[in-house]
Each structure stands twice: as structure tokens, then as C-alpha cells.
Amino acid sequence: MSLSNKIDFAVVFKVVNANPNGDPLNGNRPRTIYEGNGEVSDVCIKRKIRNRLMESGKSIFVQSDDNKNDKHPSLKSRADEVLDGIKAPDEKAKKACETWFDVRAFGQLFAFKATGGKKGKAKEGEESGDDKGVSIGIRGPVSVQSAFSIAPVSLTSTQITKSVSSEGDGTKRGSDTMGMKHRVDRGIYTFYGSMNPQLAVKTGFSDDDAVAIKTVLPRLFENDASSARPEGSMEVLKVVWWQHNCASGQCSSAKVHRSLNVTDTDDLDALISFNELNGPTPEIIDGV
């Protein structure tokens, strides 16, 4: 059975002396918008949701190279193991949604080059001759927005040096400079998301799947430590969960999200408040 009621959610988290999401086009400095507020991309957030779901035993299609739980070297290899031999695009999409949690939640575009067989172009969602390439688009019911800090953030850049020779026989010492590390000194961030029952019907995303995401959000940054994000430097403070009483929703997601007020403070009792809303009642969950 698919998702019964529309769901909106928000996550408020804190960053202290960490780089929550480096920008590769800006020397891996923490992402910021023009006004100086910090940003964490939706892709980065979904990566962390996938990792936490995978740790809880869910089957995940888009696994990062440094955090895999199977033998597959690529997405194509993982897809071929399950989808190879299924001819109809609709059946392939159905099988993918049944197999992988993140596909039925976030959707997925399967667009892999064919190997071997006859050459030639195929229409969207079709195979060309003996080719076994996959070109299928699946639209998922769960949407996640980018996170932004409540106030402009202060960034600190530190030059990294080394005290050992990285190559050679050790008689000649190389340059001490290795590079730069960047961090956000402190910031309170918020991101929003929604779950759409109409789209859930097509992928099979269920009420139990929604609960699985609800369960992992309070511990989004567990087992996520790195040199750029030391243990304890990123913390979920509050998760707000709005469950509507119908599939179409009692009001728009924009109104629901706008009803939440987040204050840039370390006082958890004063962190969030709500405007009056003729809609679902918010459930507040503390971070783990």
C-alpha cells in the first residue's frame, strides 16, 4: 500500500567548526549564498539520508564509492544485476522501485550506455536492437530542499603543513605547505522536505517507508565524521514532522514550511516557534 497522507518535514541542525558541504568550484570552501548565509545542497543531504538508511538495513541504489555494502563497482553494474533481462520499461521501473528504497523515495534516472549488440539510437525508455542499455526516468515522491543558515556565517581558512617527506629517500625535505582547510565557525541551518502520495502510488513508497525516513532524520550526522566534519561538529537539534489528514494535504507545503520560525540561538527551548496554521499539527522530535 502506498503513502496514505501528505507529509511535510523540516530539520534544524547546528554546525560548529566544520565544513558541512564544500564547493569544488570554490576551493572546497563551505557553500554560501551571496548574502553570506551558509548552504548545504539537497544532493549532500540526500547522500546522508541514504547512508543512514543503508546502515539501518535498507537496500540503496546510489551508494558512494567509499561507503558501499556490495561488490558492484558502478551504478550500471548494480542496475544490470537486477534489471538485465527485463524488456518492458514499465516493468524495469517497477522492479527498481521494489528493489531499492532510494529509487522509490527520491526517484532515479537510469541512463547508461549500452555495451555490445547492434548500434543505433533508441527512443526514451526503449532498447536498441540487442543493446541492453537502460534509459528510464522515475519521479520520486520525496523531495528535499537545500539547507540554509538562519544568519550569515563566518568562515575560517587554515593553511595545512606537513612535517615529513612524502616521497624520495628522505634526504631532501619538500615544501611544508600541503593546502588549505576551510570551516564554518558556527551556524544554525534549516532544510525542508515533503512526501507526495500521488507520486508514491507510482513508485510504491509506503507509510512504513515514510516512518523509516522519519527515524533516520534525528541522527542524520551519525557515522558521518571526517577531517572536515569532526565528531560532534554537526548536530541535528530538532526535526519537525507535519502529517496531513488526507492525500492532497490540508494546505500547501509552502504555508506549512512558512509556519516554522527558527531563531539563531543555542537555547533549544527558544530555537523554534510556530505561526498559526489552519492545517496539520507539528510533531517535534529532538535530535539524537
C-alpha positions as CSV (number, residue, x, y, z in Angstrom):
1,M,0.0,0.0,0.0
2,S,1.3,3.5,-0.9
3,L,1.6,6.6,1.3
4,S,-1.8,7.4,2.8
5,N,-1.4,11.1,3.7
6,K,0.8,14.0,2.6
7,I,3.7,14.7,4.8
8,D,5.9,17.8,5.3
9,F,9.0,17.9,7.4
10,A,11.9,20.2,8.5
11,V,15.3,19.6,10.1
12,V,17.2,22.2,12.1
13,F,20.8,21.4,12.7
14,K,23.9,23.1,14.1
15,V,27.4,23.4,12.6
16,V,30.4,24.3,14.8
17,N,34.0,24.4,13.3
18,A,33.1,22.1,10.4
19,N,32.7,22.2,6.6
20,P,29.2,20.9,6.1
21,N,29.4,20.9,2.3
22,G,32.4,22.1,0.4
23,D,32.1,23.8,-3.0
24,P,34.5,22.1,-5.5
25,L,34.3,25.2,-7.8
26,N,35.5,27.5,-4.9
27,G,38.5,25.6,-3.5
28,N,36.2,23.4,-1.3
29,R,35.2,26.4,0.8
30,P,31.9,25.9,2.6
31,R,29.0,26.8,0.3
32,T,27.5,30.2,0.9
33,I,24.9,32.4,-0.9
34,Y,25.5,36.0,-2.0
35,E,24.2,37.4,1.3
36,G,26.7,35.3,3.3
37,N,24.3,32.6,4.6
38,G,25.6,29.1,4.6
39,E,24.2,26.5,2.2
40,V,24.2,22.7,2.1
41,S,22.9,21.2,-1.2
42,D,20.0,18.9,-1.4
43,V,22.2,16.3,-3.0
44,C,24.5,16.3,0.0
45,I,21.5,15.9,2.4
46,K,20.1,13.0,0.4
47,R,23.5,11.4,0.5
48,K,23.4,11.4,4.3
49,I,19.8,10.1,4.3
50,R,20.8,7.3,2.0
51,N,23.8,6.4,4.2
52,R,21.7,6.3,7.4
53,L,19.0,4.2,5.7
54,M,21.7,1.8,4.4
55,E,23.0,1.4,7.9
56,S,19.5,0.5,9.1
57,G,19.4,-2.3,6.5
58,K,17.6,-0.7,3.6
59,S,18.6,-1.5,0.1
60,I,20.1,1.6,-1.6
61,F,20.9,2.0,-5.3
62,V,23.0,5.2,-5.2
63,Q,25.9,4.1,-2.9
64,S,29.0,6.2,-2.6
65,D,32.3,4.6,-3.6
66,D,33.7,5.0,-0.1
67,N,30.6,3.5,1.6
68,K,29.4,0.5,-0.3
69,N,27.9,-2.7,1.1
70,D,28.1,-4.8,-2.1
71,K,30.6,-5.8,-4.8
72,H,29.4,-3.5,-7.6
73,P,32.0,-1.0,-9.0
74,S,29.3,1.2,-10.6
75,L,25.7,2.1,-10.8
76,K,25.4,0.3,-14.1
77,S,26.7,-2.9,-12.6
78,R,24.2,-2.7,-9.7
79,A,21.3,-2.0,-12.1
80,D,22.3,-4.7,-14.6
81,E,22.2,-7.4,-11.8
82,V,18.6,-6.6,-11.1
83,L,17.2,-5.2,-14.3
84,D,19.0,-7.1,-17.0
85,G,16.7,-9.4,-19.0
86,I,13.5,-7.3,-18.2
87,K,12.3,-5.9,-21.6
88,A,9.4,-3.6,-20.8
89,P,10.5,-0.2,-19.4
90,D,7.5,-0.1,-17.0
91,E,8.5,-3.5,-15.6
92,K,12.1,-2.3,-15.2
93,A,10.9,0.8,-13.3
94,K,8.6,-1.3,-11.1
95,K,11.4,-3.8,-10.3
96,A,13.8,-0.9,-9.5
97,C,11.3,0.6,-7.1
98,E,10.6,-2.7,-5.4
99,T,14.4,-3.4,-5.0
100,W,15.9,-0.1,-3.9
101,F,14.5,2.2,-1.2
102,D,16.1,5.4,-2.5
103,V,14.7,4.8,-6.0
104,R,11.1,4.6,-4.8
105,A,11.7,7.5,-2.5
106,F,13.7,10.1,-4.4
107,G,13.3,8.7,-7.9
108,Q,16.1,7.9,-10.4
109,L,17.2,8.4,-13.9
110,F,18.6,5.2,-15.4
111,A,20.7,6.4,-18.4
112,F,23.5,4.0,-19.0
113,K,25.4,3.4,-22.2
114,A,24.7,0.0,-23.8
115,T,27.6,-2.5,-24.2
116,G,27.8,-4.8,-27.2
117,G,25.0,-5.7,-29.5
118,K,23.7,-3.7,-32.5
119,K,24.4,0.0,-32.8
120,G,21.7,2.5,-33.2
121,K,19.6,5.1,-31.4
122,A,16.7,4.0,-29.3
123,K,13.7,6.1,-28.1
124,E,13.4,7.1,-24.4
125,G,12.8,4.0,-22.3
126,E,13.4,1.6,-25.1
127,E,16.3,-0.7,-26.1
128,S,18.1,-0.6,-29.5
129,G,18.5,-3.9,-31.2
130,D,20.4,-6.3,-29.0
131,D,21.6,-3.4,-26.8
132,K,20.9,-3.7,-23.1
133,G,21.2,0.0,-22.1
134,V,18.8,1.4,-19.7
135,S,17.1,4.8,-20.2
136,I,14.2,5.1,-17.7
137,G,13.1,8.1,-15.6
138,I,11.4,7.6,-12.3
139,R,9.9,10.5,-10.4
140,G,10.1,10.0,-6.7
141,P,7.5,11.3,-4.1
142,V,10.1,12.6,-1.6
143,S,11.6,16.0,-2.2
144,V,14.3,17.6,-0.2
145,Q,15.4,21.2,-0.4
146,S,18.8,22.7,0.2
147,A,19.6,23.8,3.7
148,F,20.4,27.4,4.5
149,S,21.7,29.0,7.7
150,I,19.5,31.4,9.6
151,A,22.1,34.1,9.6
152,P,25.3,34.8,7.7
153,V,28.2,32.5,8.7
154,S,31.8,33.3,9.5
155,L,34.3,31.2,7.6
156,T,37.9,30.4,8.7
157,S,40.6,29.2,6.4
158,T,43.7,27.4,7.8
159,Q,46.8,26.5,5.9
160,I,47.9,22.9,6.3
161,T,51.6,22.0,6.5
162,K,53.5,18.7,6.7
163,S,56.5,17.6,8.8
164,V,57.5,14.5,6.9
165,S,58.8,13.8,3.3
166,S,56.1,12.3,1.2
167,E,58.5,10.8,-1.4
168,G,62.2,10.3,-2.1
169,D,64.8,8.9,0.3
170,G,64.1,11.5,3.0
171,T,67.4,13.4,2.5
172,K,65.6,16.3,0.8
173,R,62.7,17.9,2.5
174,G,59.8,19.1,0.4
175,S,57.7,22.1,0.8
176,D,55.9,22.3,4.1
177,T,52.7,23.6,2.5
178,M,50.0,21.0,1.7
179,G,46.9,23.1,1.1
180,M,44.1,24.8,2.9
181,K,41.2,23.7,5.1
182,H,38.0,25.7,5.5
183,R,35.3,25.7,8.1
184,V,32.2,27.3,9.3
185,D,32.8,28.7,12.8
186,R,29.1,28.4,13.8
187,G,25.8,28.3,12.1
188,I,22.2,27.1,12.6
189,Y,20.8,25.6,9.4
190,T,17.3,24.5,8.3
191,F,16.1,22.4,5.4
192,Y,12.6,21.3,4.4
193,G,11.1,18.4,2.6
194,S,7.8,16.9,1.5
195,M,6.2,13.5,0.7
196,N,3.6,13.3,-2.1
197,P,1.0,10.5,-2.0
198,Q,0.1,10.9,-5.7
199,L,3.7,10.2,-6.8
200,A,4.0,7.5,-4.1
201,V,1.3,5.5,-5.9
202,K,3.6,5.1,-8.9
203,T,6.7,4.0,-7.0
204,G,5.2,2.1,-4.2
205,F,6.5,4.4,-1.5
206,S,4.6,3.4,1.7
207,D,3.7,4.6,5.1
208,D,6.4,2.3,6.5
209,D,8.9,3.9,4.2
210,A,8.0,7.4,5.5
211,V,8.5,6.2,9.0
212,A,11.9,4.9,8.0
213,I,13.0,8.3,6.9
214,K,11.4,9.9,10.0
215,T,13.5,7.6,12.1
216,V,16.9,8.4,10.5
217,L,16.4,12.2,10.3
218,P,17.2,12.9,14.0
219,R,20.6,11.0,13.6
220,L,21.4,12.4,10.2
221,F,25.1,13.1,11.0
222,E,25.9,9.9,12.9
223,N,28.8,7.9,11.4
224,D,29.5,10.9,9.2
225,A,32.7,12.2,10.7
226,S,35.7,13.2,8.6
227,S,38.6,15.6,8.8
228,A,36.3,18.3,7.6
229,R,33.5,17.3,9.9
230,P,34.9,16.0,13.2
231,E,32.7,14.0,15.6
232,G,30.2,16.3,17.3
233,S,30.8,19.3,15.0
234,M,27.4,18.7,13.2
235,E,24.3,18.0,15.2
236,V,20.6,17.7,14.5
237,L,18.7,19.9,17.0
238,K,15.1,19.5,16.0
239,V,13.0,17.6,13.5
240,V,9.5,18.9,12.7
241,W,7.0,16.5,11.2
242,W,3.7,17.6,9.8
243,Q,1.3,14.7,8.8
244,H,-1.8,15.9,6.9
245,N,-5.1,14.1,7.3
246,C,-5.6,13.5,3.6
247,A,-3.6,12.7,0.5
248,S,-4.0,16.1,-1.1
249,G,-2.9,17.9,2.0
250,Q,-4.8,20.3,4.3
251,C,-2.8,23.3,2.9
252,S,0.2,23.9,0.6
253,S,3.7,22.8,1.6
254,A,4.7,26.5,1.3
255,K,2.3,27.5,4.0
256,V,3.3,24.6,6.2
257,H,7.0,25.4,5.9
258,R,6.5,29.1,6.4
259,S,4.7,28.5,9.7
260,L,8.0,27.4,11.2
261,N,10.2,30.1,12.8
262,V,13.8,29.3,13.6
263,T,15.9,31.6,15.8
264,D,19.7,31.7,15.7
265,T,20.3,30.7,19.3
266,D,21.9,27.9,21.3
267,D,18.8,27.8,23.6
268,L,16.9,24.8,22.5
269,D,13.8,26.0,24.3
270,A,13.7,29.2,22.2
271,L,15.1,27.7,19.0
272,I,11.8,27.1,17.1
273,S,8.2,28.6,17.3
274,F,5.2,28.4,15.0
275,N,2.7,30.7,13.4
276,E,-0.9,29.8,13.4
277,L,-1.7,27.4,10.7
278,N,-5.0,26.0,9.5
279,G,-3.5,22.7,8.7
280,P,-1.6,19.8,10.3
281,T,-0.3,19.9,13.8
282,P,3.5,19.8,14.0
283,E,5.3,16.9,15.8
284,I,8.6,18.0,17.3
285,I,11.4,15.4,17.6
286,D,14.6,16.1,19.3
287,G,17.9,15.2,17.6
288,V,19.7,12.1,18.9
